[in-house]
Amino acid sequence: MTECIDRRSSQLRPTLSFVSLTWAVVTFGVRTAADAFAVRKQRRSLRALDERMLSDLGLSRADVEREASRRFFDLPGRDDR
């Protein structure tokens, strides 16, 4: 009976690890997508500012266009390249 319990517990560990790993990957993906959508909204808002507002922020139109033209998942502060 002890063998059965030991075998069962050792079989459950990989399953729990797989579930935990899968959950971590899904959670990371959802958070990354949410961050990307938030950054896209910020980039669009930044692009909509006029020259006076940009100068108040210390930005040029070229700075804004460079930031706004970045790819969807090219998020600031990430060195995934």
N, C-alpha and C positions, 0 to 999 in steps of 0.2 A: 504494500500500500504506500509505503514511503517513496518507492521508485515512481509510482504513478503521479504522486503529488509533485515530486521533483521534475519529472519529465513535463508535466503540464505547466508548471511555473516557468521552466526554461523555454517552452514554446510560446508562452504569452509575452515574454520580454521582447523578442524581435517584433512582434505585432504591435506592441505598445510603442516601441521605438519608431516603427514605420509610421504609425498614426501621428506621433509627435512630430516627426520630421515633415510629413505631409502637411500637417497643420501649420508648421513654421513657414514652409515654402508658400503656402496659400496666403497666409497672413502678410508675409513680406511682399508678395505680389499685389495684394489689395492696397496695402499702405503706399507702395511705390506708385501705383496707378492714381490713388487719391492725391498724393503729392504732385504728380505730373499734371493733373487737372487743375489743381490750385495754382501751380506755377504758370500754366497756360493762361489762366484768368488774369493773373497779375501782369503777365507780359502784354496781354491785350489792353489792359487798363493803362499800362505805362505808354503804350503806343498811342493811346487816345489823348494824352496830355499835350497841351500847346507849348510853344517855345518858352513862354514866361514861366510856366510851371516847371518845365524841365530845368531851366536855369536856376530856379529856387532849390532844386534838388542837386544841382551841380552836375547835371547830365547834358550831353549833347544829343542831337537827333541821331548821329552816327552810333553813339553808345546804345541808344534805345533800339535802333534797327539791328545792331549786332546781337543784342540780347533777345529780341523778338524773333530773330531768324533761327535761333537754336532749335534743334530737334525736340520732339515732344518729351522723350525720356532723358534728354540732356539737362539734368537738374543741377542747380548750383550746389557746390559743396561736396559733390560726389566725384571720386576719382576712379570710376569703373572702366576707364579707357584702356 
